[in-house]
Amino acid sequence: MNRIDIIHHIGDNYNVGNTESGEFSYAQALKSVGKDIKDYQKSTSGKKHQILDIRFENERLVILVETKNRFSKWDKNKIQAQLQDYVRFEKAYSDKKIIAILAETDGDEVWVWYGQSVIIDDEHKLETETALRSFAEYEELCFGKVNDKIRVVDSIKALNEMLHSDGINEKLRSQFVGTCLLALKNGLVYQGIQPTVHPKTGKKIPPEKVVINSIKSILEGLLTRSGSINKADKLAILNNKVLDDQDVTSLTYDELKLILKFIDENVVPYINDKNTAGQDLLNLFFTTFNKYVGKSDKNQAFTPDHICDFMSKVVGVNKNSRVLDPCCGSGAFLVRAMTDAMDDCDTEEERENVKKDQIFGIEYEEGAFGLSSTNMLIHGDGNSNIVQDSMFKRGKWIEEHEINIVLMNPPYNATKKCCNPDYTKSWDAKKKEDPSKGLHFVEWVAKHISKSGKMAVLLPMQAAIGNSGDIKDFKKKMLDNYTLDAVFSLPNEMFYPGASAIACCMVFDLSQKHERSNRDTFFGYFKDDSFIKRKGLGRVEKTDANGVGLWTRTEELWLDLYKNKREVPGLSVMHKVTWKDEWLAEAYMETDYSTLSDDDFQKTINDYLSYLIKEGIIYES
């Protein structure tokens, strides 16, 4: 198939060239974004490879096509290395997902690669892809159908109702489902199980117990292969707190089989953890289930996956990042950081190194520690450096691991036992909860990581407004040592149906003091993330008329505004602040009155009336 036919087949309207002949020069492209191709060339191959034959793109996907007359006439290793060079250049040029293709012009053979890192070799080539597809088909291959995402979310409600009817306590459900999903992904056999006899005691083992024992064996094997620290502790939590819990052990074989069959048929087929879309779906399942079953606990602030993704991209997580979440909860930030870092890798060795040596988590609460360990195992390991402890006892451990990126969502109303003991010494007897609203967690962590590092942290609006003495004290400590790079005001109901707190994301550059940096802070008013509330399921992504999710475009806009420090009325503003000021876009941003409507005015009035009724200031009559 000649080049013209290839372009027609994949899609003329997606074809993008920047040379007179229609090819794509990476030297020119990288120069346009202030980069030099020499910084990304490898001495073994890359110096002579600068111009790609055919390039296609839309707002979230790039397809790279390099053509050869016939593969048999070329050294396979050399042409694969050439395509790998173009993949490396593309990663430096854009943040989009990549599909890389070698195609014959005198024949019909094609070789296709995609996934997290796009490693161009025989091992990672897609053997099932033997013919060219259209751009839309490649997009579906890379991202999955949006209906897959909706179906996974829809399955959560039915699964939750099933667990409720079977008597599984709601605080146990997420961890139990996580262990079941993990076992099913690793070959659990649960159909047609017969009672067996214990080889030592001679006692009869019922089929449900046989299945539970099989799940335990799979978990132990996974933890052993991962080289996980605290393996015994993790197994004890997963066994004693989950699989040996009375609610689980009292399940009949038929009940357990139906639960496993439901997960196997309604969740597993839609989750392919070999690519980034699969990682997204896995985390969507895990975090949505957590939020759904935890709706009665309004202090649970599970960070949505898309916000984790945004924050990871804000601080630029890549294959060289050493990432810490010191309050890792269910592990959502760690999963996202691991996925983004592996996306940037060029070899399998780099990917393994990311999973084993570059992702770190600390969790104080035992149940959440079990959740994060399971979540990371489900996503392909990375759990080996998660520990259960107070972060305030792990200062030396953090320093030894040379952390340069922190993603965190600390507790906003932590009790005394969870806070820094050096800080709580100054509390009077009346103080029961953290008066810094989480800021003292942030300030403590900042002192223990690389001075060239960056932090993206979620904190409540109170921490940004800074009315109390403690909040102002910690705001001053932060700016006396670090730079406030950005603050993003996020959706009011971001944690729905969990915590009711309204959060913002603060980004700190730890390389110099705020005053010395002498620069304006970027403030984003990012209240509309293209998600809506859906009864019984929390907040779900809106779609366009073609069923394509809207979050990708929204995220691209947010990142463009932040990275280029652009001011747009109603969305963003640059302003120089001190520790005495409010750290929120609302305080400095121009209102875009052209977008206001009667509906906006009516909604504001309704919200205010609801507030007055809720506070008992007025009463319904």
HELIX and SHEET records of a PDB file:
HELIX    1   1 ARG A    3  ILE A   10  1                                   8    
HELIX    2   2 ASP A   12  TYR A   14  5                                   3    
HELIX    3   3 TYR A   26  SER A   32  1                                   7    
HELIX    4   4 ILE A   37  TYR A   40  5                                   4    
HELIX    5   5 GLY A   46  LYS A   48  5                                   3    
HELIX    6   6 PHE A   71  LYS A   73  5                                   3    
HELIX    7   7 LYS A   76  TYR A   93  1                                  18    
HELIX    8   8 PHE A  135  PHE A  143  1                                   9    
HELIX    9   9 VAL A  146  SER A  165  1                                  20    
HELIX   10  10 GLU A  170  LYS A  185  1                                  16    
HELIX   11  11 PRO A  207  SER A  226  1                                  20    
HELIX   12  12 LYS A  231  LEU A  238  1                                   8    
HELIX   13  13 ASN A  239  LEU A  243  3                                   5    
HELIX   14  14 GLN A  246  THR A  249  1                                   4    
HELIX   15  15 TYR A  253  ASN A  266  1                                  14    
HELIX   16  16 VAL A  268  TYR A  270  5                                   3    
HELIX   17  17 THR A  276  VAL A  293  1                                  18    
HELIX   18  18 ASP A  305  VAL A  314  1                                  10    
HELIX   19  19 ALA A  332  ASP A  343  1                                  12    
HELIX   20  20 GLU A  348  ASP A  357  1                                  10    
HELIX   21  21 GLU A  366  ILE A  378  1                                  13    
HELIX   22  22 MET A  391  LYS A  393  5                                   3    
HELIX   23  23 GLY A  395  GLU A  400  1                                   6    
HELIX   24  24 LYS A  416  CYS A  418  5                                   3    
HELIX   25  25 PRO A  421  THR A  424  1                                   4    
HELIX   26  26 LEU A  439  ALA A  446  1                                   8    
HELIX   27  27 MET A  461  ILE A  465  1                                   5    
HELIX   28  28 GLY A  469  ASN A  481  1                                  13    
HELIX   29  29 HIS A  514  SER A  517  1                                   4    
HELIX   30  30 TRP A  551  LYS A  563  1                                  13    
HELIX   31  31 ALA A  585  ALA A  587  5                                   3    
HELIX   32  32 TYR A  593  THR A  595  5                                   3    
HELIX   33  33 ASP A  598  LYS A  614  1                                  17    
SHEET    1   A 2 PHE A  24  SER A  25  0                                        
SHEET    2   A 2 ILE A  51  LEU A  52 -1                                        
SHEET    1   B 4 ILE A  54  GLU A  57  0                                        
SHEET    2   B 4 LEU A  61  LYS A  68 -1                                        
SHEET    3   B 4 LYS A  97  GLU A 104  1                                        
SHEET    4   B 4 VAL A 110  TYR A 114 -1                                        
SHEET    1   C 2 THR A 196  VAL A 197  0                                        
SHEET    2   C 2 LYS A 204  ILE A 205 -1                                        
SHEET    1   D 9 ILE A 386  GLN A 388  0                                        
SHEET    2   D 9 ILE A 359  GLU A 363  1                                        
SHEET    3   D 9 VAL A 323  ASP A 325  1                                        
SHEET    4   D 9 ILE A 405  MET A 408  1                                        
SHEET    5   D 9 LYS A 454  PRO A 460  1                                        
SHEET    6   D 9 ALA A 503  ASP A 509 -1                                        
SHEET    7   D 9 THR A 483  SER A 489 -1                                        
SHEET    8   D 9 THR A 521  TYR A 525  1                                        
SHEET    9   D 9 SER A 572  HIS A 575 -1                                        
SHEET    1   E 2 PHE A 531  ARG A 534  0                                        
SHEET    2   E 2 GLY A 538  GLU A 541 -1                                        
END                                                                             
